[in-house]
Amino acid sequence: MKNIIVPVDFSANSIYALEQAINIANTIEADIKMLHVRKSKSFEKPFDFKDFEKTQGLSVSDFFEKILKKYSKRIKTKADYEIREGKIYREIINKADSEKAYMIVMGTHGVSGFEEFWAGSNAFKVVIHSRCPVLTIRSGFLKRKIKKIVLPLDVSRETRQKVTFTTEFAKSFNAHIHVCSVRESNAPNVVKRLENHTKQVCDYIKEHGVNCSDEHLFGSNITESTIEYALGIDAQLIVIMTEQTESAKNLMLGPYAQQMVNHSPVPVLSYPSKV
């Protein structure tokens, strides 16, 4: 059975991420593993927990029990929770590793002031350190079925590592993959390499029974180009690569991946490089 890790700080954004995780879990038959990380044993009442009445004096476990009760009829598999203490992003990674997680699903912003759950670079730290894919979601994105997936490709060798996972994921949802070559240069060798990459990827996707199409994007910022395209076709997901070393040359890494995670209104699935 697959496991999906869902960090929860009880903010509206983390509850929204949980709802999206439930939709995914029901489709791919995965269990939900909720996780709350606190820096100490002291607990403060969350600032935003409007869906749950009579929250005064409740413990973290009490909040989780309310969540399980509320969503019990919607969850088709199993769901449980764990409370940990320590460094937030590290405990999320440790939980994912111990559960051999299929993916982590998390909100990009939480409640400001409540243990600073998503303050600074915590969300992106999870993305760059995770050994499994991480799906980041902004609360402003309306809940929808995943039917259109944008798969940007650049000139690096690593960029194609996400293709197999994306193809299998898309097949589970009967989704269409929009393969996009993204570039900031019109150099003939760059254009040619991207054309070859795109054709090979499209051939692979079609051979595995998934619908796809190709698009070639050019602009001064590949992150902005990808987001603009995804919004234009009303996509529900963008799949990018992340890198865990500082030597990577991939254009979709570093500040570009961080821009995507922090600014994309479309959910972003970050796939870790195995290099």
N, C-alpha and C positions, 0 to 999 in steps of 0.2 A: 504494500500500500504506500502510495506517495504521501509525503507530509508537506504542508504549507505553513510556514512560520509567519505569524502576524503580530508585530510589536503593537502594544496598546498602551497609550497614556491617558485614555478615557476622554480625549478631545474629540470634537466632531470629526476632524480629519481622520483620526485613527479608527473611529467607528465606521466611517465611510469606507476606508481601506478594508476593514473586516468584511463589510457587505460585498465588496468586489471579490474578496478572497473566497467567500462562500459560493458565489456564482461560478468561479473557476473550479473550486473543489468539487462542486456538484457535477460539473461537466467531465472532469478528468478522473473522478473518483479518488479524491485525496482527502486526508484527514486535516483538520484545522488545529494548529498548535499556537494558542495565544500566549504572549509573553509580556510581562510588565517588569521593567528594570527600575529600581530606585537606588539612590545613592546611600541611603541609610534606612534604618527600621522605622524612622518617623514618617508619617504619612499625612499629606495635606489633601483636603477635599479638592477635587478637580474644579476648574473654573467653568467648564462647559460640559455639562452632562444632562442636558435638558430633557432627553427622552426617558430619563429614569427618575421617578418621583421619590420623595422622602430619602434623599441621599445624606442627610445630616448624620454624622457619626458612623457612617459605614466604613468598613475596612476595604482594602484592595480585593480580598477574596469575596466580600459581599458584592462588590461591583461586578466582578466576573460572574458570580452566580446569577445576577440579574441579566447579564448579557446572554448567558447560556439559556436562561428561561425565555427571554424575548425571541431568540433566533432558533430555538430548538426545532420548530416545525419547518423551518427553511433549510436547515442543514441535513443533507441526505446521508452524510457519512458520520464520522465521529469528530468531536471537538472537546478540547480540554485547555487548561491554562497552567502557567507556572509563574511564580514571582521570584525574581532574583535581585541581588544587590551587587553593585559594582559599576564599572564604566559601561555606559549605555551601549555604544556601538559594539564593544567587545563582547558583551554578554549576548547580544543578538547573534553575532557571528558564532559564538560558542554553542548557542542553542541550535542553530542551523546545522553546525557540524555534527553535534551529538545525535541529532535526529536524521542525519543524512538527507537534508531537506531537498525537495524538488525545486522550491523557490521560496523567496521571502516576499511578502506583499506588505507595503508600508505607505503611510501618508508622508508627504514631504514637509508638512508643517503641523505642529501641534499647538498646545496651549502655552502661550508665552508666560513664563513665570512658574509653571508647574514642573518643577525639577528641570526646567529648560530642556525638555525631552528632544526637541528637534532644533534647538538653538545652535548657531554656528554651523559647523560642517558635519554634525552627527549623521544625518541622512546620507550624505555623500560618502562618509567614512564607511558606512555599511556597504554601500555599492562597491567601493574600490577594494574592500578587504574580503568580501564574500566569495566563497568557492562555488556558490550556486547562483542562478539567475535571481535578480532583484527587480521586482515590479514596483515602481514608485508612482503614486497617484495624488493629484491635487483635488481638493474637495469640490472645486468649481466644475469639474467635469461630470456631466450627467451620466448616471448609470445606464449602460447599454450593453447589449450582447457584442461580443468581439466578432466582427464580420469583415473588417478591413484592417490589414496589418502593413505598416510601412517598414521595409527592410533596406536601410541605406547601406551602400557599399562604397568603400574608398579604394585607394591603390595598394593598400597593405595586404600582406599574405594572411594576417590574422583576421581580417574582416569577415572571411568566409566561415570561421569557426561557429558562428551563430546560426548558420543556415540549417543544419540538421535539426537542432532544437526548435527553431522557428517553424520549420516544415511540420514536425510532429505536433506542435502546439496548434498550428493553424488547422491541421486535419481534424483535431478533436472538436474544434468549433465550426468546422465547415467554412472557414474564413478564406478570403482572397488575399494573397500576398502581393503587394506592390513593391517590386524590386527597383530601388533607385540608386543609380550611380551618382555620387556627389563629388564635386570637384571645385577647386578655386583657381584652376589653371586650364588654359586651352592648349597647352603643349601637346603636340601630336602623340608623343609616347604615353602621356597620361591618359588621353582620350582613348587610345587604342587598348591599353591595359584594362581600362574600365569597361570598354565594350566587350572584351573577352571575358572578364569576370562576370559581367551581367548575364551574358549568354549561357555560360556554364552553370550559374546559379539557377537561372530560369529553367534550364533543361533538367536539372536535378529535382527541382520542386515539382515540375510537371510529371516527371517519371514516377514520383511518389504520390500521384493522384490528387495534388492540390492545385487549384486555379491560381494563376499569377499573371502579372503583366509587368512591363519594364518602362522606366522613365529615366531621363538623364537630366540632372539638375546642376546648374552652374551659378555661382554667386560668390560674393566676397566673404560670406560666413556660412559654412555648410550646416551649422546647427540651425540658423535662421531659415535657410533654404528648405531643410527637411521639415521643420515645424510648419512653415507656410504651406508646403505641399500636403502634409498630413491633414491640416485644417481644411484645405481646399477640397479634398476628396472625402471629408468627414470620416477619417480613420479613427479607430478606437485604440490603437496601440502602435508605438514605434519601438523597434528592437535595435539596440546599439551594442557595441563592444565596450568593455572596460579593460583596464590593464593594471596589473599589480606590480609592475616594475617601472623604474624611472627612465629606462632606455628606449621605451616604445616610440615608434615613429608614426603610428597610426593617427590619422587626422581626427578620428572619432574619440580619441582619448583625452586625458588631461582636462584642460579648461573647456574643451568642446563637450565632453561627456558631462562635466559639471554644469555647464550652461543648459544642456538638455534636461538634466534631472531637475534643476532649480527653476527653469523657466517654461518648460513645455506644458501647455494646458492639456495636451494629450498624454495619457499614461505612457510611461517609458519602461521598457523591460531591458535591463542592462545584463548582458551575458559576459561572464568572466573569461578572459583569454587564458588558454591552457599553455601558452608558451612560457 
